[in-house]
Amino acid sequence: ILFLNFFTLSVWFFFLMRFIQYFFKTKEYLPKWNQFLTFYNYLLLLVWPVYFSINLITISTFWFDRLGDSLAVLLYVFMNILFITILLTIFNKKVKVNIRILATLPLMFLFGPIYSVQYLFQLADKYFKVKQPAFVQWVNDWNSLLTLIGVLWVILFFSWLLFKRYKSIQEKLLQEVIDRERMEKEKEAEKNFLISQQNEQLEIQVAQRTKELKDTIENLKATQSQLIQSEKMASLGELTAGIAHEIQNPLNFVNNFSEVSNELINEMVEEVDKGNTKEVKEIAKDVQQNLEKILHHGKRADAIVKGMLQHSRSSSNVKEPTDINALADEYLRLAYHGLRAKDKTFNATMKTDFDETIGNINIIPQDIGRLILNLITNAFYVVDEKKKSGIANYQPMVSVSTKKLENSVEIKVEDNGNGIPSKNLDKIFQPFFTTKPTGQGTGLGLSLSYDIVKAHGGELKVETKEGEGSEFIIQLSLNDNS
C-alpha cells in the first residue's frame, strides 16, 4: 500500500506542479523560476521509478520507514516551492497581486519553511542522533496551535473579504436604484415638457388641416361616385372576357358530349328492341365514358367560378402579429407535399434563408399565406416542367428567403426554371392570363397575389432571365405595423 501511495502521490505532485505554473503564470512573469520548476518536475518523474524499484527489491522495515520519510520530504519540498513561488509573485512588479494570495501566505510559511526545518531535524535525530534545537522543540510543542492559528487566519481573512464583497454589492445596488429613480424622474419631466410643446403645435396644425380637409372632402364627395362607377365598369370589362374564354371551353365539351350521349342512348334503345345485348353493352360503355368527361369538364368550370369568387371576395382586413418566417416555411412545405401527393414523380430541392431579426409583423395571415402559396406553387410547376423537357444534369430548385430592410420586409420566391418571356411580363398579373395548358390553371393566382399585396400597402415585383429562372419579390411596409 505504501508503494502504491508513493506512485500515486508522485504523479499527483507532477500535475499539481503544472497547475501552479499555470495559475501563477510563471512562464510569463517568472521565466527562470519556471525553468527550475519544469526541471524539478520532470526530474521527479525520472527518479521515482528507480527509487521505487530499489525499495521494491529490498523490502525491509528500514526501507519501509525510508519510503514514508521520502513521501513526507516530497510533500515539504512541494510546500516550500509553493511558498517561494508566492513570494516571487508578490515581489514581482509586473504582477498585480491577488489579495487572496496574501491571505494564504502565513499558512504557507508554516507548512513550508517552519515545518520543513522541524521535520529535517526530526530525521537527523532519527537517523544520526542529532540533538534538536530549542526552536524545533518549541515548534513541536506548539505545532497544533500554530496550525490552528494559520487556518483561523485564512478563515477570518476570507470571511472579511466576503463581508466587504457583500457590502460593496449592496452599496452598488443601492446606488443603481437611486440613479435609476433619478433618471426616470428626469425622463418624465423631459417627456412632459415635450408633450406640452407638441400639443401646442398640434393644435395650430389641426386648425389649419381641418379647413383644408373640409374643402378636400367636398371635392372628393363630388367625384367619388363617378370614380367608383368607372372602376367597377373597368374591372367588369377585364373580367368578362377572361370568364367567357375560360368557361366556354368546358361548356363546349359538356354540350358536345351531351349531344353524343343522347344519340348513343337512341341507338341503345334500337338495339334493345332488336335484342342485341352485346351492342347494347358497348353503347352503354361509350355513354359512361361520355358522362365521365362531362363530369370532368363540369368540375373544371366549377373550379374557374370558385377561383373567380375568391379573387373578387373582400378581405376581412383583420391584421394580427404574425411570424412571417414560420408562415413562409409552412406554405413552402404545404406546396411541396401537396404536389407530391398528386404526382409521386415530382421532386425539387427546397432552400430557405430566413432573417431571424424580423420578428412578428402585422398582416392578414390567411391572405399573405395564400399569396406565398401561389408563388411557391407556380415556382414548383415551372421547375418541374423544365425537368420534364429532358435537360441533362438539371436539378430543380426553389428558394424562399426573407430580409428585414430599413422600413419594410422583403420576401423572395426564386426558381431556376425557364424564366418568363419578355412578351408576357406585362400580362402576368392580369386576371385569367396563364401560360399553362388548358385544364391546369385558371390564371387567377398571380392576379390574386397582386391584389393581396396592394391591399397590404406593399409591392409585388418580378425579376427574370429567360432560360435561367425567375424571382418574385414581395415588399411589405413596416410603417403600418402598429
PEPE-V14477 format. One record per pair of residues at least 4 apart in sequence whose C-alpha atoms are under 7 Angstrom apart, sorted by sequence separation. I is the first residue (numbers start at 1). J is the second residue. If there is no record, write none. Layout:
i: <I:I>
j: <J:J>
This chain:
i: <1:2:3:4:5:6:7:8:9:10:11:12:13:14:15:16:17:18:19:20:21:22:25:26:27:30:31:32:33:34:35:36:37:38:39:40:41:42:43:44:47:48:49:50:51:52:53:54:55:59:60:61:62:63:64:65:66:67:68:69:70:71:72:73:74:75:76:77:78:79:80:81:82:83:84:85:86:87:88:99:100:101:104:105:106:107:108:109:110:111:112:113:114:115:116:117:118:119:120:121:122:123:124:125:132:133:134:135:136:137:138:139:142:143:144:145:146:147:148:149:150:151:152:153:154:155:156:157:158:159:160:161:162:163:164:165:166:167:168:169:170:171:172:173:174:175:176:177:178:179:180:181:182:183:184:185:186:187:188:189:190:191:192:193:194:195:196:197:198:199:200:201:202:203:204:205:206:207:208:209:210:211:212:213:214:215:216:217:218:219:220:223:224:225:226:227:228:229:230:231:232:233:234:235:236:237:238:239:240:241:242:243:244:247:248:249:250:251:252:253:254:255:256:257:258:259:260:261:262:263:264:265:266:267:268:269:270:271:272:276:277:278:279:280:281:282:283:284:285:286:287:288:289:290:291:292:293:294:295:296:297:298:299:300:301:302:303:304:305:306:307:308:309:323:324:325:326:327:328:329:330:331:332:333:334:335:336:337:338:339:340:364:365:366:367:368:369:370:371:372:373:374:375:376:377:378:379:380:381:382:383:384:385:387:404:405:420:421:424:436:444:445:446:447:448:449:450:451:452:453:454:465:21:26:109:110:111:124:125:132:271:272:404:420:428:436:453:454:464:465:89:124:125:340:403:404:427:453:464:27:90:125:387:403:434:453:463:464:26:55:271:272:402:403:434:463:271:387:402:434:462:463:401:402:432:433:450:462:121:401:432:461:462:268:384:400:401:431:432:461:21:383:400:431:460:461:383:399:400:460:268:399:459:460:398:399:431:459:398:429:430:458:459:118:380:397:398:428:429:458:264:379:397:457:458:396:456:457:429:264:83:83:261:14:79:83:261:325:386:79:80:383:386:79:80:257:383:383:382:76:323:324:379:257:323:376:322:323:331:335:346:375:321:322:76:254:321:322:253:321:322:331:332:335:320:321:327:331:335:107:254:319:320:322:106:107:253:319:320:328:332:420:319:419:420:421:318:358:419:420:250:317:349:350:351:352:353:354:355:419:250:348:349:350:351:352:353:354:355:418:419:348:349:350:351:352:353:354:355:418:419:104:250:417:418:419:420:103:250:417:418:419:416:417:416:103:247:415:416:415:414:415:414:413:414:412:413:412:413:412:411:412:410:411:410:411:6:410:409:410:408:409:408:409:408:409:407:408:374:407:407:371:371:368:367:362:361:307:311:304:300:242:239>
j: <5:6:7:8:9:10:11:12:13:14:15:16:17:18:19:20:21:22:23:24:25:26:29:30:31:34:35:36:37:38:39:40:41:42:43:44:45:46:47:48:51:52:53:54:55:56:57:58:59:63:64:65:66:67:68:69:70:71:72:73:74:75:76:77:78:79:80:81:82:83:84:85:86:87:88:89:90:91:92:103:104:105:108:109:110:111:112:113:114:115:116:117:118:119:120:121:122:123:124:125:126:127:128:129:136:137:138:139:140:141:142:143:146:147:148:149:150:151:152:153:154:155:156:157:158:159:160:161:162:163:164:165:166:167:168:169:170:171:172:173:174:175:176:177:178:179:180:181:182:183:184:185:186:187:188:189:190:191:192:193:194:195:196:197:198:199:200:201:202:203:204:205:206:207:208:209:210:211:212:213:214:215:216:217:218:219:220:221:222:223:224:227:228:229:230:231:232:233:234:235:236:237:238:239:240:241:242:243:244:245:246:247:248:251:252:253:254:255:256:257:258:259:260:261:262:263:264:265:266:267:268:269:270:271:272:273:274:275:276:280:281:282:283:284:285:286:287:288:289:290:291:292:293:294:295:296:297:298:299:300:301:302:303:304:305:306:307:308:309:310:311:312:313:327:328:329:330:331:332:333:334:335:336:337:338:339:340:341:342:343:344:368:369:370:371:372:373:374:375:376:377:378:379:380:381:382:383:384:385:386:387:388:389:391:408:409:424:425:428:440:448:449:450:451:452:453:454:455:456:457:458:469:26:31:114:115:116:129:130:137:276:277:409:425:433:441:458:459:469:470:95:130:131:346:409:410:433:459:470:34:97:132:394:410:441:460:470:471:34:63:279:280:410:411:442:471:280:396:411:443:471:472:411:412:442:443:460:472:132:412:443:472:473:280:396:412:413:443:444:473:34:396:413:444:473:474:397:413:414:474:283:414:474:475:414:415:447:475:415:446:447:475:476:136:398:415:416:446:447:476:283:398:416:476:477:416:476:477:450:287:108:109:287:41:108:112:290:354:417:111:112:415:418:112:113:290:416:417:417:112:359:360:415:294:360:413:360:361:369:373:384:413:360:361:116:294:361:362:294:362:363:372:373:376:362:363:369:373:377:150:297:362:363:365:150:151:297:363:364:372:376:464:364:464:465:466:364:404:465:466:297:364:396:397:398:399:400:401:402:466:298:396:397:398:399:400:401:402:403:466:467:397:398:399:400:401:402:403:404:467:468:154:300:467:468:469:470:154:301:468:469:470:468:469:469:157:301:469:470:470:470:471:471:471:472:471:472:472:473:473:473:474:473:474:474:475:71:475:475:476:475:476:476:477:477:478:477:478:445:478:479:449:452:452:452:481:481:444:448:442:439:432:431>
